[in-house]
Amino acid sequence: MKYNASWYLISRSKGVCKFLLTLFFVVVFLSFRAYDNYIDFSGKWHAETATATFDLNLTQIKGRVSGSHCAVQIGGQKIDCAIKDNDVTITGNANNSASVKLAFISQFSQNKGTATITKMNDSTLQWRIITKPKGEYYLPNQMVLKKR
């Protein structure tokens, strides 16, 4: 009887060990998945002054930020906007930071530039051009936008 009882305890402890080992790997896997959380830049962002408006329409899937822009300057005399609603004029990669470096294409000159967007809080975003596109463009060099 002692032999059967010890066999029972050993086989039961193996089951417990397998369960604990499986639980350990699940916890480790889920902890690594936590690093996939990115600050979300998605949304419709808007800013305006007395003579200008600037809009960003951004979508973010995991770390990939893309979207379009519309800049209207000099009271509507100069317009730098995506031609179609689904045109992508802005792309960048979020790296779990409050700032993202973007590449954009001026729709006025069709030239490329770079900018950063910085999420100041859930409803405020700062746009700042780093590299100006060649030729004429009408995106603001710097602007604070609010989420719509």
C-alpha positions in Angstrom: 0.0 0.0 0.0 2.8 2.4 0.8 4.1 1.9 -2.8 0.8 2.8 -4.3 0.3 5.8 -2.1 3.7 7.2 -3.0 3.1 6.6 -6.7 -0.2 8.5 -6.4 1.6 11.4 -4.7 4.3 11.5 -7.4 1.9 11.4 -10.3 -0.3 14.1 -8.7 2.8 16.4 -8.0 3.7 16.0 -11.7 0.3 17.3 -12.7 0.7 20.3 -10.3 4.1 21.0 -11.8 2.8 20.9 -15.3 0.0 23.3 -14.3 2.4 25.7 -12.6 4.8 25.6 -15.5 2.0 26.3 -18.0 0.8 29.2 -15.8 4.3 30.6 -15.7 4.6 30.6 -19.5 1.2 32.3 -19.9 2.2 35.0 -17.5 5.5 35.6 -19.2 3.8 35.7 -22.6 1.2 38.2 -21.5 3.9 40.4 -19.9 5.7 40.6 -23.2 2.5 41.5 -25.0 2.2 44.5 -22.7 5.0 46.2 -24.6 2.7 46.3 -27.7 0.8 49.2 -26.1 1.3 52.4 -28.1 0.2 55.9 -27.4 -2.8 56.4 -29.7 -2.6 59.3 -32.1 -5.8 58.3 -34.0 -8.5 60.9 -34.5 -9.5 64.1 -36.2 -7.4 67.0 -35.1 -8.1 70.7 -35.8 -6.5 74.1 -35.3 -7.4 77.5 -36.6 -6.2 81.1 -36.5 -7.8 84.3 -37.9 -6.6 83.5 -41.4 -5.8 79.8 -41.4 -7.0 76.3 -40.5 -5.2 73.0 -40.2 -6.7 69.6 -40.0 -5.1 66.1 -39.5 -7.1 62.9 -39.9 -4.9 60.2 -38.4 -5.4 56.4 -38.1 -3.1 54.2 -36.0 -2.9 50.4 -36.2 -0.4 49.2 -33.6 2.6 51.4 -34.2 1.8 52.5 -37.7 0.4 56.1 -38.0 -1.1 57.2 -41.3 -3.6 59.8 -42.5 -4.2 63.0 -44.4 -3.9 66.7 -43.9 -5.7 69.8 -45.0 -4.1 73.3 -44.6 -5.9 76.4 -45.6 -3.9 79.6 -45.5 -4.4 83.4 -46.2 -8.1 83.2 -45.7 -8.6 80.4 -48.2 -6.4 81.8 -51.0 -3.8 79.0 -50.5 -5.0 75.4 -50.0 -2.7 72.4 -49.3 -5.1 69.4 -48.8 -5.5 65.8 -49.7 -7.5 65.5 -52.9 -9.6 62.5 -51.8 -10.7 61.6 -48.2 -8.9 58.3 -48.3 -5.6 59.7 -49.7 -2.6 59.1 -47.4 -0.4 62.1 -47.2 1.2 61.4 -43.8 3.0 58.2 -42.5 5.1 57.4 -39.5 5.9 54.8 -36.8 5.0 55.3 -33.1 7.6 53.8 -30.7 5.6 54.1 -27.5 6.7 57.7 -27.1 4.6 60.8 -26.9 6.2 62.0 -30.2 6.2 60.5 -33.7 8.3 61.5 -36.6 6.2 61.7 -39.8 6.9 61.9 -43.5 4.3 64.0 -45.3 3.7 65.1 -48.9 2.6 68.7 -49.6 -0.4 68.4 -51.9 0.4 71.9 -53.3 4.0 71.2 -54.5 3.9 67.3 -54.3 7.2 67.4 -52.4 8.1 65.5 -49.3 8.9 66.9 -45.8 9.2 65.6 -42.3 7.4 66.6 -39.1 6.9 65.5 -35.6 3.6 65.2 -33.7 3.7 65.3 -30.0 0.7 64.2 -27.9 0.5 66.7 -25.1 -2.6 65.1 -23.6 -5.6 63.1 -24.8 -7.1 66.2 -26.5 -4.0 68.2 -27.6 -1.4 67.5 -30.3 1.5 69.6 -31.4 2.7 69.6 -35.0 6.2 70.8 -35.9 7.9 70.6 -39.3 11.5 69.3 -39.1 12.4 69.3 -42.8 10.5 71.6 -45.1 9.4 70.4 -48.5 11.0 72.0 -51.5 8.9 74.5 -53.3 5.7 76.1 -52.2 3.8 74.4 -49.3 1.1 75.7 -47.0 1.3 73.3 -44.0 2.0 75.3 -40.8 5.6 75.1 -39.5 4.2 74.7 -36.0 0.7 74.4 -34.7 -1.2 73.1 -31.7 -4.3 71.1 -32.6 -7.3 70.0 -30.6 -9.1 66.7 -31.0 -12.6 66.9 -32.5 
